[in-house]
Amino acid sequence: MWRSGSAVLTLLAGTGAAWAEVPRVAADITPVHGLVARVMQDLGEPALVVPTGASPHGYSMRPSEARALDQADVVFWLGEPLTPWLQGPLEELAGDAHRVELLEAEGTVVLPFREGARFEAHAHDGDEEDHADHDGHDAHEDHEDDAEEDDHSGDHGDHNDGADPHAWLLPANAQAWLDVIAEELAEHDPGNAAVYMANAEVGKKEIADTVASVSAALEPFRAKQFIVFHDAYQYFERGFGLNAAGAISISDASKPGPARIAEVRGVVADLKVACVFSEPQFNPGMVATVLDGTGAGTAVLDPLGAKLEAGPRFYPALLQDIGAAIAGCE
């Protein structure tokens, strides 16, 4: 976790941000970095704070990453629900930068946490465009009744307390954020405003085309039940009309206890689950325990795209990678 200290401050001394025509930009995780890179394409490249393959739920920054925050004019991050440890460094190192919390951005759909190892099935129409007209707070209100019925109690207030932070996996959110990113960068760099806006439009079209392709590939899988390693995929499920039956770990990827493992094994048996998905960042032994004695298949899902190349084409590649892993599970 981040710890303020004289060593880091000494390292960063004399590296304060200086104005440039194209602003210096930092992004917290690779999916956000990819969207920012798409908007900045041909003009500049954002710095990445949490490196590819690291879990954003807990990370200790290296000096180079701290320096990127210190030098940034603009910082785009998901928000405190995903990276609570980043709040301190942002205030200390990026205090003069304009910070954009995407979970709070207009047009963002924010869903509440799901509780328990077994999820209730919810109807999805597979058309994420239907949800793009709501901001994060409207989305909370839309789900209040569901939250009460499923005992998903929590404070869905102004700071997204109790919110599932994996919101980048809803394509409509990513499209909305492209506009937010373009508008923010255009404000800092009006001379290149037209380029930022045009890049955002191209990015939205790329996402729409990818959604159509992935949706077609997932069609045979929609009737199947599956288990995910940790509850990071309800936004993807909502965007593509899928329903996970449950998760081995909760949304923050904390280690599940024996009772939860036993409950998940019961879900696999009761629902004849077709596939149990692991993740590259976490212990595969838990998935092996859940699979033992069942006929379920297994495959690897990665909500952060650790093996994908960072940059402007990252986000469509992430959707394709997750969709292919789900569709191909045997």
KEKE-3310 file (N, C-alpha, C; in steps of 0.2 Angstrom, whole numbers, plus 5000, padded with zeros to 4 digits):
npx = (5004:5001:5013:5017:5033:5049:5059:5053:5048:5059:5065:5056:5057:5059:5053:5041:5025:5026:5019:5013:5008:5001:4993:5001:4997:4990:4984:4974:4972:4975:4963:4957:4968:4969:4958:4960:4972:4967:4960:4970:4978:4990:4994:4999:5004:4997:5003:5004:4998:4995:5003:5002:4994:4995:4986:4973:4966:4975:4990:5008:5015:5029:5043:5044:5031:5025:5031:5025:5012:5015:5019:5009:4996:4983:4973:4966:4955:4947:4941:4939:4932:4938:4952:4956:4968:4975:4970:4977:4990:4986:4981:4992:5003:4997:4991:4989:4985:4971:4959:4950:4936:4930:4920:4911:4907:4897:4884:4888:4885:4882:4883:4877:4886:4885:4879:4884:4888:4880:4872:4857:4847:4845:4836:4843:4844:4854:4858:4867:4866:4853:4855:4863:4859:4858:4865:4878:4872:4858:4858:4861:4848:4840:4842:4839:4827:4830:4841:4837:4828:4837:4844:4855:4861:4867:4876:4872:4878:4884:4897:4898:4898:4898:4897:4900:4915:4920:4917:4921:4919:4907:4902:4895:4898:4912:4911:4904:4914:4924:4919:4919:4933:4938:4932:4938:4951:4951:4948:4959:4968:4964:4968:4969:4957:4948:4954:4954:4940:4937:4944:4938:4926:4929:4934:4922:4915:4923:4921:4908:4907:4915:4907:4896:4902:4907:4895:4888:4897:4895:4882:4878:4882:4873:4863:4869:4875:4888:4902:4912:4929:4931:4919:4918:4912:4899:4895:4900:4891:4879:4880:4881:4871:4872:4872:4880:4881:4887:4901:4918:4925:4922:4919:4930:4940:4945:4951:4942:4932:4931:4917:4911:4918:4912:4899:4899:4903:4891:4883:4888:4885:4871:4866:4871:4883:4891:4904:4919:4927:4944:4957:4971:4978:4976:4975:4975:4972:4960:4950:4952:4948:4935:4931:4933:4928:4917:4908:4911:4919:4934:4941:4951:4948:4951:4949:4957:4965:4979:4988:4987:4992:4995:4988:4980:4972:4968:4955:4944:4951:4951:4938:4935:4944:4939:4926:4929:4935:4925:4915:4922:4924:4925)
npy = (4994:5012:5022:5037:5045:5052:5048:5045:5058:5065:5059:5064:5077:5093:5089:5094:5097:5104:5116:5110:5110:5099:5090:5082:5066:5054:5038:5026:5011:4998:4996:5009:5017:5013:5018:5032:5033:5030:5042:5051:5048:5050:5062:5061:5051:5043:5040:5025:5020:5009:4994:4983:4968:4968:4968:4979:4981:4981:4988:4993:5007:5010:5021:5027:5027:5035:5046:5049:5053:5064:5073:5074:5083:5080:5067:5052:5041:5026:5027:5028:5016:5005:5007:5011:5013:5023:5035:5043:5045:5052:5064:5069:5069:5072:5084:5096:5093:5090:5080:5066:5056:5042:5034:5043:5050:5058:5049:5037:5020:5013:4999:4990:4980:4962:4950:4935:4918:4912:4919:4928:4926:4938:4947:4951:4962:4962:4973:4986:4999:5003:5007:5018:5031:5035:5042:5038:5039:5038:5025:5018:5021:5014:5001:4999:4993:4979:4978:4978:4967:4957:4957:4966:4976:4993:5008:5018:5031:5048:5045:5033:5022:5005:5001:4991:4991:4988:4994:4997:4986:4986:4990:5002:5011:5013:5019:5031:5036:5039:5051:5059:5059:5065:5078:5083:5083:5092:5104:5107:5108:5116:5119:5107:5101:5097:5085:5077:5075:5069:5057:5051:5048:5039:5029:5025:5020:5009:5001:4998:4990:4980:4975:4970:4959:4951:4948:4940:4929:4925:4920:4906:4902:4909:4902:4895:4891:4898:4900:4912:4918:4929:4942:4951:4953:4957:4968:4966:4955:4961:4969:4960:4951:4939:4928:4925:4911:4912:4917:4913:4921:4937:4953:4961:4953:4946:4932:4918:4909:4892:4889:4897:4891:4879:4882:4887:4875:4868:4875:4873:4859:4859:4867:4862:4868:4874:4879:4884:4899:4904:4916:4925:4932:4926:4913:4897:4885:4886:4886:4873:4866:4868:4863:4849:4833:4836:4839:4851:4863:4872:4889:4903:4919:4937:4952:4963:4961:4956:4950:4957:4970:4986:5002:5012:5002:4994:4992:4987:4975:4969:4966:4957:4947:4942:4939:4928:4919:4915:4910:4900:4890:4874)
npz = (5000:4998:5006:5013:5012:5016:5007:4995:4992:4991:4980:4971:4971:4963:4951:4947:4939:4922:4911:4895:4878:4873:4886:4900:4905:4916:4920:4929:4928:4916:4907:4907:4904:4891:4884:4886:4879:4866:4864:4864:4853:4841:4846:4859:4874:4887:4904:4914:4929:4938:4934:4920:4923:4937:4952:4954:4966:4977:4978:4978:4973:4962:4961:4948:4944:4954:4951:4938:4942:4949:4939:4931:4922:4921:4928:4925:4933:4940:4952:4970:4975:4968:4969:4983:4990:4982:4984:4993:4987:4976:4981:4987:4978:4966:4968:4961:4949:4937:4942:4937:4941:4935:4939:4944:4933:4921:4913:4917:4921:4936:4946:4961:4973:4972:4983:4992:4987:4977:4963:4960:4945:4933:4921:4906:4892:4883:4876:4878:4875:4879:4892:4893:4895:4908:4923:4935:4948:4945:4940:4952:4958:4950:4953:4966:4971:4967:4975:4988:4988:4986:4998:4996:5004:5007:5006:4993:4989:4986:4984:4979:4988:4992:4979:4964:4957:4944:4932:4919:4911:4905:4890:4886:4896:4893:4881:4885:4893:4884:4878:4889:4892:4881:4881:4893:4890:4879:4885:4892:4881:4870:4857:4850:4851:4841:4836:4848:4850:4837:4838:4849:4844:4834:4842:4849:4839:4835:4847:4847:4835:4839:4850:4843:4836:4846:4853:4844:4844:4857:4857:4857:4870:4879:4886:4895:4912:4923:4933:4940:4945:4954:4958:4946:4934:4932:4924:4911:4909:4909:4898:4888:4889:4898:4912:4926:4938:4950:4961:4966:4974:4982:4976:4979:4977:4989:4999:4999:5012:5019:5020:5010:4998:4999:4997:4984:4977:4979:4971:4958:4957:4959:4948:4937:4931:4917:4916:4925:4929:4930:4935:4930:4939:4952:4964:4956:4963:4970:4960:4955:4967:4967:4955:4957:4955:4947:4931:4925:4914:4912:4910:4907:4913:4911:4918:4917:4906:4905:4896:4885:4873:4879:4875:4862:4855:4865:4872:4864:4861:4873:4876:4866:4870:4882:4878:4869:4878:4886:4877:4871:4881:4887)
capx = (5000:5005:5015:5021:5040:5054:5063:5049:5047:5066:5065:5051:5059:5061:5050:5034:5023:5026:5014:5014:5002:4997:4994:5003:4991:4991:4978:4976:4973:4976:4957:4956:4974:4968:4953:4964:4977:4963:4958:4976:4981:4994:4996:5003:5003:4996:5007:5000:5000:4995:5006:4998:4995:4995:4979:4972:4963:4980:4996:5012:5018:5036:5045:5042:5023:5024:5033:5020:5007:5018:5020:5003:4991:4976:4973:4959:4955:4940:4938:4941:4930:4942:4959:4956:4975:4977:4967:4982:4995:4983:4981:4999:5007:4994:4986:4988:4982:4964:4958:4943:4934:4926:4913:4906:4906:4890:4883:4891:4881:4886:4879:4879:4889:4881:4881:4884:4891:4875:4868:4850:4847:4842:4835:4847:4842:4860:4859:4870:4864:4847:4857:4868:4856:4858:4872:4879:4867:4852:4859:4860:4841:4837:4843:4837:4823:4834:4846:4833:4825:4842:4848:4861:4861:4873:4874:4874:4877:4887:4904:4898:4899:4894:4897:4904:4919:4922:4912:4924:4917:4901:4904:4892:4902:4918:4909:4903:4920:4928:4917:4922:4940:4939:4930:4943:4958:4950:4948:4966:4972:4959:4971:4969:4950:4945:4957:4952:4933:4937:4947:4933:4920:4932:4934:4915:4913:4927:4918:4901:4908:4917:4901:4892:4905:4907:4888:4887:4901:4892:4875:4877:4883:4869:4858:4873:4877:4895:4905:4918:4933:4928:4913:4920:4909:4892:4894:4900:4885:4874:4881:4881:4865:4874:4870:4884:4878:4890:4908:4921:4927:4918:4921:4937:4945:4948:4952:4936:4933:4929:4910:4910:4920:4907:4893:4900:4903:4884:4880:4890:4882:4864:4864:4875:4887:4895:4911:4921:4933:4949:4960:4979:4981:4974:4977:4971:4970:4953:4946:4953:4944:4928:4930:4935:4922:4911:4910:4912:4925:4937:4945:4954:4946:4956:4946:4962:4969:4986:4992:4986:4996:4993:4988:4974:4967:4967:4949:4941:4954:4949:4931:4936:4948:4934:4921:4932:4936:4918:4912:4926:4925:4923)
capy = (5000:5018:5025:5043:5045:5057:5045:5046:5065:5067:5057:5068:5085:5096:5086:5097:5098:5110:5116:5109:5111:5093:5089:5076:5063:5048:5034:5021:5004:4997:4998:5017:5019:5011:5023:5038:5032:5031:5049:5055:5045:5054:5068:5060:5045:5043:5036:5020:5020:5002:4991:4977:4961:4969:4969:4986:4981:4983:4989:4998:5011:5011:5028:5029:5028:5040:5052:5050:5056:5071:5077:5075:5089:5077:5060:5049:5035:5023:5030:5025:5009:5001:5008:5015:5015:5028:5042:5047:5048:5057:5071:5072:5070:5075:5089:5102:5090:5089:5072:5064:5050:5040:5031:5048:5054:5058:5044:5030:5015:5010:4993:4988:4974:4956:4946:4928:4914:4911:4925:4927:4927:4944:4947:4956:4961:4961:4979:4990:5006:5005:5009:5023:5038:5036:5043:5033:5039:5035:5018:5016:5021:5009:4994:4999:4987:4973:4977:4977:4960:4952:4959:4969:4983:4997:5015:5020:5038:5052:5043:5026:5017:4999:5000:4987:4996:4985:4997:4997:4980:4988:4994:5008:5015:5015:5024:5037:5039:5042:5058:5063:5060:5070:5085:5085:5085:5098:5110:5108:5109:5118:5119:5100:5099:5093:5079:5073:5073:5064:5051:5048:5045:5033:5024:5023:5015:5003:4997:4996:4985:4974:4972:4966:4953:4947:4946:4935:4923:4922:4918:4899:4902:4913:4898:4891:4893:4898:4902:4916:4917:4934:4945:4957:4953:4958:4973:4962:4951:4966:4972:4954:4946:4933:4927:4921:4908:4914:4918:4910:4926:4943:4958:4964:4947:4943:4925:4915:4904:4886:4889:4900:4886:4873:4884:4887:4868:4866:4879:4870:4853:4860:4870:4859:4873:4872:4882:4888:4903:4906:4922:4924:4935:4923:4906:4892:4880:4887:4883:4866:4863:4869:4858:4842:4829:4839:4839:4857:4864:4878:4893:4909:4926:4942:4958:4968:4960:4956:4948:4961:4976:4992:5007:5014:4997:4989:4991:4982:4968:4966:4963:4951:4942:4940:4935:4922:4914:4913:4906:4894:4886:4867)
capz = (5000:4998:5012:5011:5015:5014:5002:4989:4991:4989:4973:4966:4971:4957:4945:4947:4932:4918:4906:4888:4874:4875:4893:4903:4907:4919:4920:4935:4926:4909:4903:4907:4900:4884:4882:4886:4873:4860:4863:4863:4848:4837:4850:4865:4877:4894:4909:4917:4936:4940:4928:4917:4927:4944:4954:4957:4973:4982:4974:4980:4967:4961:4960:4942:4944:4958:4947:4933:4945:4951:4934:4927:4922:4921:4930:4925:4937:4941:4959:4977:4976:4965:4972:4989:4992:4977:4986:4997:4982:4972:4985:4989:4972:4960:4970:4956:4943:4937:4943:4934:4943:4930:4942:4945:4927:4918:4908:4919:4924:4942:4949:4967:4974:4973:4989:4992:4982:4972:4961:4957:4938:4931:4914:4902:4885:4879:4872:4883:4873:4883:4899:4892:4897:4915:4926:4940:4953:4942:4940:4959:4960:4946:4956:4974:4973:4967:4981:4994:4988:4987:5004:4994:5007:5006:5005:4986:4990:4982:4983:4976:4993:4990:4971:4961:4953:4938:4928:4913:4907:4902:4884:4886:4900:4890:4876:4888:4895:4878:4877:4895:4892:4875:4883:4898:4886:4874:4889:4893:4875:4865:4850:4848:4853:4836:4836:4853:4848:4832:4840:4853:4839:4831:4847:4850:4833:4836:4852:4844:4830:4843:4853:4838:4834:4852:4855:4840:4846:4863:4857:4860:4877:4884:4890:4900:4918:4924:4939:4939:4951:4958:4955:4942:4927:4931:4919:4905:4909:4907:4891:4883:4890:4901:4919:4930:4943:4956:4961:4971:4979:4982:4971:4980:4976:4995:4999:5001:5017:5017:5019:5003:4993:4999:4994:4976:4974:4978:4965:4952:4956:4958:4942:4932:4928:4912:4916:4931:4926:4934:4933:4930:4945:4958:4965:4953:4967:4972:4955:4955:4972:4965:4949:4958:4955:4943:4924:4922:4911:4914:4906:4911:4911:4914:4917:4915:4900:4907:4891:4879:4872:4881:4870:4859:4853:4870:4875:4860:4862:4880:4875:4862:4874:4887:4875:4866:4883:4888:4871:4870:4887:4887)
cpx = (5004:5007:5020:5028:5044:5058:5060:5049:5054:5067:5062:5053:5061:5058:5043:5032:5024:5021:5016:5008:4998:4998:4997:4998:4993:4984:4980:4977:4973:4969:4956:4962:4972:4963:4956:4969:4973:4961:4964:4980:4984:4996:5000:5001:5002:5001:5002:5003:5000:4997:5001:5000:4995:4987:4978:4969:4968:4987:5001:5016:5026:5037:5043:5035:5021:5026:5028:5014:5009:5018:5014:4999:4984:4977:4966:4960:4948:4937:4940:4938:4934:4949:4959:4963:4978:4975:4973:4988:4992:4983:4988:5003:5004:4989:4985:4985:4974:4963:4950:4941:4929:4919:4908:4905:4899:4889:4885:4886:4885:4881:4881:4882:4883:4884:4880:4887:4887:4872:4861:4851:4843:4841:4839:4844:4848:4862:4861:4868:4858:4849:4862:4866:4856:4865:4872:4874:4860:4852:4858:4852:4838:4837:4842:4833:4826:4838:4843:4830:4831:4846:4855:4861:4867:4871:4877:4873:4882:4894:4904:4899:4895:4894:4902:4909:4922:4918:4915:4922:4910:4903:4901:4895:4908:4916:4908:4909:4925:4926:4920:4929:4942:4938:4935:4949:4957:4950:4955:4970:4967:4961:4970:4962:4947:4948:4955:4945:4933:4939:4942:4928:4923:4932:4927:4913:4917:4924:4912:4902:4911:4911:4897:4895:4905:4900:4886:4890:4898:4885:4874:4878:4878:4864:4862:4874:4885:4896:4911:4922:4931:4923:4915:4917:4902:4890:4895:4894:4879:4874:4880:4875:4867:4872:4875:4880:4881:4897:4911:4923:4923:4922:4928:4942:4948:4947:4945:4937:4930:4921:4908:4912:4915:4901:4893:4900:4896:4881:4882:4886:4874:4862:4867:4879:4891:4903:4913:4927:4938:4952:4967:4982:4980:4976:4972:4969:4963:4949:4946:4949:4937:4926:4930:4928:4916:4913:4910:4918:4928:4941:4947:4951:4950:4952:4950:4966:4977:4991:4991:4990:4992:4993:4981:4969:4966:4960:4945:4944:4952:4942:4931:4939:4943:4929:4923:4933:4930:4915:4916:4927:4922:4924)
cpy = (5006:5020:5031:5043:5050:5054:5046:5054:5068:5066:5062:5075:5087:5094:5089:5098:5104:5110:5114:5109:5105:5091:5083:5073:5056:5044:5028:5014:5004:4999:5006:5020:5018:5016:5030:5038:5033:5038:5053:5053:5050:5061:5067:5053:5045:5039:5031:5019:5013:4997:4985:4971:4962:4970:4976:4986:4982:4983:4994:5001:5011:5019:5031:5031:5034:5047:5054:5054:5063:5075:5078:5081:5086:5070:5058:5042:5033:5027:5025:5018:5004:5001:5013:5018:5021:5035:5046:5050:5053:5064:5074:5073:5073:5080:5095:5099:5090:5082:5071:5057:5047:5037:5037:5052:5053:5053:5037:5026:5012:5005:4992:4981:4968:4953:4939:4924:4912:4917:4923:4929:4933:4944:4953:4956:4961:4968:4985:4998:5008:5008:5016:5030:5039:5037:5038:5033:5037:5028:5015:5016:5015:5002:4994:4994:4981:4972:4975:4969:4955:4953:4962:4976:4986:5004:5017:5028:5042:5049:5035:5021:5011:4998:4995:4991:4994:4987:4997:4991:4981:4992:5001:5013:5017:5020:5031:5040:5042:5049:5062:5064:5066:5077:5087:5087:5091:5104:5112:5110:5110:5118:5112:5097:5095:5086:5074:5070:5068:5057:5047:5045:5039:5027:5021:5018:5009:4998:4994:4990:4979:4971:4968:4959:4948:4944:4940:4928:4920:4919:4910:4898:4905:4908:4894:4894:4893:4901:4906:4916:4923:4938:4951:4957:4955:4964:4970:4958:4955:4968:4966:4949:4940:4934:4922:4918:4910:4915:4915:4915:4932:4948:4961:4959:4945:4936:4922:4910:4897:4885:4892:4895:4881:4875:4884:4880:4866:4869:4875:4863:4854:4863:4867:4864:4871:4874:4885:4892:4905:4913:4922:4927:4932:4916:4901:4886:4880:4884:4876:4862:4863:4864:4851:4838:4831:4838:4845:4858:4870:4882:4899:4915:4931:4949:4964:4967:4960:4954:4952:4967:4982:4997:5008:5008:4992:4987:4986:4975:4965:4963:4957:4945:4938:4936:4928:4917:4911:4908:4900:4889:4879:4863)
cpz = (5000:5005:5010:5015:5012:5008:4995:4987:4989:4982:4968:4967:4965:4951:4944:4940:4929:4913:4899:4884:4874:4882:4895:4907:4911:4920:4925:4932:4919:4905:4902:4903:4892:4881:4881:4880:4867:4859:4861:4857:4843:4840:4856:4868:4884:4898:4912:4924:4939:4934:4926:4921:4934:4946:4957:4964:4979:4978:4978:4974:4968:4960:4954:4941:4948:4954:4941:4936:4947:4945:4929:4928:4923:4923:4929:4929:4938:4947:4965:4978:4973:4968:4978:4991:4988:4980:4989:4992:4978:4975:4986:4983:4966:4962:4966:4950:4943:4937:4941:4936:4939:4933:4943:4939:4924:4913:4911:4923:4930:4945:4956:4968:4974:4979:4988:4986:4976:4970:4959:4949:4937:4924:4911:4895:4880:4875:4877:4881:4877:4890:4899:4894:4904:4918:4932:4946:4951:4942:4947:4960:4956:4949:4964:4975:4973:4973:4987:4994:4989:4993:5002:4998:5007:5004:4998:4986:4985:4980:4981:4982:4991:4983:4969:4956:4946:4932:4920:4908:4904:4896:4884:4890:4897:4885:4879:4890:4890:4877:4883:4895:4886:4877:4888:4894:4882:4879:4891:4887:4870:4858:4846:4849:4848:4835:4842:4852:4843:4834:4845:4849:4836:4836:4849:4845:4834:4842:4850:4839:4834:4847:4849:4837:4840:4854:4850:4842:4853:4863:4859:4867:4882:4888:4895:4906:4919:4930:4937:4946:4956:4955:4952:4936:4926:4925:4912:4904:4906:4900:4886:4884:4893:4908:4922:4936:4950:4955:4967:4976:4977:4977:4972:4980:4983:4995:5002:5007:5015:5016:5012:4998:4993:4996:4986:4973:4974:4973:4959:4951:4955:4951:4936:4928:4923:4912:4922:4928:4931:4931:4934:4936:4952:4958:4961:4957:4969:4967:4955:4961:4970:4960:4951:4959:4951:4936:4921:4919:4914:4909:4910:4908:4914:4913:4916:4909:4900:4901:4884:4879:4874:4875:4867:4857:4859:4872:4870:4860:4868:4879:4871:4866:4879:4884:4872:4872:4885:4883:4870:4876:4886:4893)
residu = (MET:TRP:ARG:SER:GLY:SER:ALA:VAL:LEU:THR:LEU:LEU:ALA:GLY:THR:GLY:ALA:ALA:TRP:ALA:GLU:VAL:PRO:ARG:VAL:ALA:ALA:ASP:ILE:THR:PRO:VAL:HIS:GLY:LEU:VAL:ALA:ARG:VAL:MET:GLN:ASP:LEU:GLY:GLU:PRO:ALA:LEU:VAL:VAL:PRO:THR:GLY:ALA:SER:PRO:HIS:GLY:TYR:SER:MET:ARG:PRO:SER:GLU:ALA:ARG:ALA:LEU:ASP:GLN:ALA:ASP:VAL:VAL:PHE:TRP:LEU:GLY:GLU:PRO:LEU:THR:PRO:TRP:LEU:GLN:GLY:PRO:LEU:GLU:GLU:LEU:ALA:GLY:ASP:ALA:HIS:ARG:VAL:GLU:LEU:LEU:GLU:ALA:GLU:GLY:THR:VAL:VAL:LEU:PRO:PHE:ARG:GLU:GLY:ALA:ARG:PHE:GLU:ALA:HIS:ALA:HIS:ASP:GLY:ASP:GLU:GLU:ASP:HIS:ALA:ASP:HIS:ASP:GLY:HIS:ASP:ALA:HIS:GLU:ASP:HIS:GLU:ASP:ASP:ALA:GLU:GLU:ASP:ASP:HIS:SER:GLY:ASP:HIS:GLY:ASP:HIS:ASN:ASP:GLY:ALA:ASP:PRO:HIS:ALA:TRP:LEU:LEU:PRO:ALA:ASN:ALA:GLN:ALA:TRP:LEU:ASP:VAL:ILE:ALA:GLU:GLU:LEU:ALA:GLU:HIS:ASP:PRO:GLY:ASN:ALA:ALA:VAL:TYR:MET:ALA:ASN:ALA:GLU:VAL:GLY:LYS:LYS:GLU:ILE:ALA:ASP:THR:VAL:ALA:SER:VAL:SER:ALA:ALA:LEU:GLU:PRO:PHE:ARG:ALA:LYS:GLN:PHE:ILE:VAL:PHE:HIS:ASP:ALA:TYR:GLN:TYR:PHE:GLU:ARG:GLY:PHE:GLY:LEU:ASN:ALA:ALA:GLY:ALA:ILE:SER:ILE:SER:ASP:ALA:SER:LYS:PRO:GLY:PRO:ALA:ARG:ILE:ALA:GLU:VAL:ARG:GLY:VAL:VAL:ALA:ASP:LEU:LYS:VAL:ALA:CYS:VAL:PHE:SER:GLU:PRO:GLN:PHE:ASN:PRO:GLY:MET:VAL:ALA:THR:VAL:LEU:ASP:GLY:THR:GLY:ALA:GLY:THR:ALA:VAL:LEU:ASP:PRO:LEU:GLY:ALA:LYS:LEU:GLU:ALA:GLY:PRO:ARG:PHE:TYR:PRO:ALA:LEU:LEU:GLN:ASP:ILE:GLY:ALA:ALA:ILE:ALA:GLY:CYS:GLU)
# end
